[in-house]
Amino acid sequence: MKKLVLTTFAILVAIQLFSQQKQWTLEEAVAYAIENNITIKQSELDLKLADIQESDAFYRLFPNLNGNATFTSNTGNNINPATNVSESFSFLSFSTGIQTNVTLFDGLRNIRQLQYARMAQVAGQYNLDKMKDDIALFVANAYLQILFNKENLKVLKSQNEITKQQLQQTNELVDAGVIPRGDLLEIKATLANDEQRIVIAENQIRIALINLAQILLIKDYENFDIADDEYEIPISSILEQPVSAIIQKAKETRFETKIAEQNVMLAEKELQISRGAYTPTLTAFAGYSTSWIDNDFFDRSFSQQFSDNAGTRVGLQLQVPIFNGFAVRNNVKRSFINIERANLQKEQAELDLESNVYQAYTDLQGAKKAYESALVAEDAQSQAYDYSRERFEVGIINSFEFSQALLRYENAQSEVLRTKYDYIFKLKLLELYFGIPLY
């Protein structure tokens, strides 16, 4: 018993340590979200239902087979099975039989319903795949936001260390009488402001982590964290492609257009099914039945009665639609309207996709230029900061002017990070439109 308790305790400690040490990569986060997202699970259930509907449609092409059995206690006025005359008496009876039916022709509705069910399976898979792409992008955006916040915090802490060093140097300059004591107070205020911004940045990281954890349906917010690997801008030639080529590729590969095209095909198949109701339905049937009556009327055994009373029937049944309150005609009209609606939705989906690709292409160009400009600005602000620091140390500028130079440098570094991760996300988005996987 003691050994079992110690083993259980060791396992729990190991699990706790693992949860504390686990740092999620982007690939792990996306894979976990796709596996556990509730909306995706619901779509997977819809796909299973589509599979069942396909199975229903397939087996409707086969004959059915049904058996029956009836045991009856008859009292009062009944037909005497021996004399076939109505009398008041009591007797027991048992009958059983089996029958099969098969549709020979129904305007091809059964075949087309099978085709419809298989097309619905494809549409369901497209919907599921699109949802996975959407979730992956959502997770990637949240993940990159955390990385930005973390790198921004590193910048703030680094600048905070510089401010601390500057405070020490300023204190020495004040003691030496090079600069006034008011400059020392200004540096102290800058240090306090740095520490405040660090606290805010740490809170932003925590909020961003909670946001991603909620997307992944992970409730252990305290121990949830991501890997601190820095993401560099991947090498890509996507902007070398003409936007028309990206649009064409998107129309060929994106699930938005595939879903719309499949819906048009489903609507057209519905029209064929509706029209099939105009045609007669021819059904073949065959059956076997037998019965037994208690021996008060028949001096025959149970097995002999079953043999003597056996009978078979084989036949054809033709049903011709003559008048059904215009239900078939109205269903056909509805099908035409659904085809028109599906075509309009397909056209709108193509227009939306084209617009989205143009927007993504333009956004990526802008993000690239913004990142390049931010790098130039950061370099310029770095040089300006170094120059201001040198001038401050010899008393040419005061502490306020120096702190402003430092603040501009910090802002330039933060802008580089912001534009960097914005560029990465928009690059991945445009590549996804071009058929390149997210990871």
Secondary structure, DSSP 8 states (H G I E B T S, - for coil): -HHHHHHHHHHHHHHHHHHHH--B-HHHHHHHHHHH-HHHHHHHHHHHHHHHHHHHHHHTTS-EEEEEEEEEEE-SEEE-TTT--EEE--EEEEEEEEEEEEEEESTTHHHHHHHHHHHHHHHHHHHHHHHHHHHHHHHHHHHHHHHHHHHHHHHHHHHHHHHHHHHHHHHHHHHTTSS-HHHHHHHHHHHHHHHHHHHHHHHHHHHHHHHHHHHTT---TTT--B-----------GGGS-HHHHHHHHHHH-HHHHHHHHHHHHHHHHHHHHHHTTS-EEEEEEEEEEEEE-TTT----HHHHHHHT-EEEEEEEEE----STTHHHHHHHHHHHHHHHHHHHHHHHHHHHHHHHHHHHHHHHHHHHHHHHHHHHHHHHHHHHHHHHHHHHTTSS-HHHHHHHHHHHHHHHHHHHHHHHHHHHHHHHHHHHTT----
